[in-house]
Amino acid sequence: MTKKLLKLSVISFLLIVSCTKEDAVQESNIIIDASQKEPLTAKEINAKIDEAIATKGSFNWNEASNHLLWSAAVRGENVITIGFGNSNKDIERAKSYSNADIQNDLLGLIMKYEGASLEKTLISADEYLNLIDVIISKQETIIALRNSKFIRYIEPGDYKYFEIKNAESRSDSSSGSGCGFDTSILSSVDYTTITPNAKAPWTFYQHNIPNAWNYSTGRGITIGIIDTGVSPNQTLLGSSFNDGFSTGRTIQKYGTYVDSIWPWSTTTDGSSDQCGHGTSMSSVAAAPRNDNGMPVGVAYNANLVTYRAALNVVLDGYHEQNGVKNAFTALANNANVKIISMSMGHIFSVGKIEDGIKYAYSKGKLIFCAGGTSTSFTNFVGVIFPAWMAETVAVTGVKEGSVYQKCDVCHTGGKIDFTVVMERTVSGNTVPVGSYYDNQSDYVGGSSVATATTAGIAALVWSKNPTWTKDQVLTKMKQSASFYPNKNADFGYGNINALLAVQ
């Protein structure tokens, strides 16, 4: 829904605010202390975020002071995201009886305090979710909005925490991005050649996946991958996707990421991976089993729907967060998609992504998210967002061996649900996948590949039991894991035995 479509419905509110008396805030009543009239620097904002994470274990903009929130908006091009509704659970426009009135009231209030027209206020209004992106420059406006009972959250929409961290440390902006176009010659001990000349990664045998293929290969199930896209140079995820033992299936590729510094821009840069990470995730989840001599995916007969939703795995800034939100709502509305896998995240919550995930969850999707893979800026964080959400299944990676030990860069904690063996104890080698380039292979690791692997196992289970709900599939996976019925404090239910899960 664009600004133009909303203009007629909002025009009558240009000069008035129709909030109820208890919600209305008179401008004369808003007094800002002299010490709060200048915005904090980006470095000061990040320091407060880091302090909250260090002391409380998390940071949420809902708990931030008005001054901190306004400062972050100023340092992020004055872009603000507003989630609204009659309650905290009121996220879906189709289920909200008064969302149009509430949105108009809030826009009227913003225009009153900002002294700005609708065209200079509204960036976008989501078609499916009760949220809008707006331009706000005054702290008074934020204070007035926060006094409304119809506000679920107000967040800076374009504050780039990691970009600032990189600048502080004088690191390259892509540091820790998860991107790479490397290729590797696979060690013969890291795979087993299976008919008709495909490579089954060593880690699959740790989870009994090859034996599970005797019962299910994922046929009839569609997995949605939200990541950085798929390489146009990898035919295994293109013209050769429906090939060999993997016939009768489809791959669809979309893009929701807008490569622009301007929040008003809406033209995406396509579906093609320009990072390499998304290609690896699609490969481990569902690469074909054919005679090309390349690594096979867990659910090699499943369909794929891929989204290029972000530039890299760190969801920093307006267009990456918006791209992910839009990918979740699109997959939510795709009746063919059963499973969504996302191996990207942030160290604190993003309201619009939360809304997108809750929307997809309400549509019956089983959602897997990466528990976290350390960079120099995230090694002090536990399980990352959105893996900690109740609507998602959090996955991390562990080393091979009888004793559970997290992979060198993997995050653990009480929010983890499952683990995947993805790092060799001696060599340190990780999971063989098809690389960015055709007929080339590589190794990938971390909680990212663990998540895509688990999504593939879920496809095997659901394919074997096509009438099941997401809850039944998840329960079966838990029952087939090593710690069930208990949950380990760091590793959740542990490693899944795929064979038991499909029997």
Secondary structure, 3 states (H helix, E strand, C coil): CCHHHHHHHHHHHCCCCCCCCCCCCCHHHCCCCHHHCCCCCHHHHHHHHHHHHHHHCCCCHHHCCHHHHHHHHHCCCCEEEEEECCCCCCCEHHHCCCHHHHHHHHHHHHHHHHCCCCCCCEEEECCCECEEEEECCCHHHHHHHHCCCCEEEEEECCCCHHHHHHHHHCCCCCCCCCCCCCCCCCCHHHEEEECCCEEEEHHHHHCCHHHHCCCCCCCCCEEEEEEECECCCCHHHCCCCCCCCCCCCCEEEEECCCCCCCCCCCCCCCCECCCCHHHHHHHHHHCCCCCCCCECCCCCCCEEEEEECCCCCECCCHHHHHHHHHHHHHHHCCCCEEEEEECCEECCCCHHHHHHHHHHHHCCCEEEEECCECCCCCCCCCCCECCCCCCCEEEEEEECCCCCCECCCECCCCCCCEEEEEECCCCCCCEEEECCCCCCEEEECHHHHHHHHHHHHHHHHHHHCCCCCHHHHHHHHHHCECCCCCCECCCECCEECHHHHHC
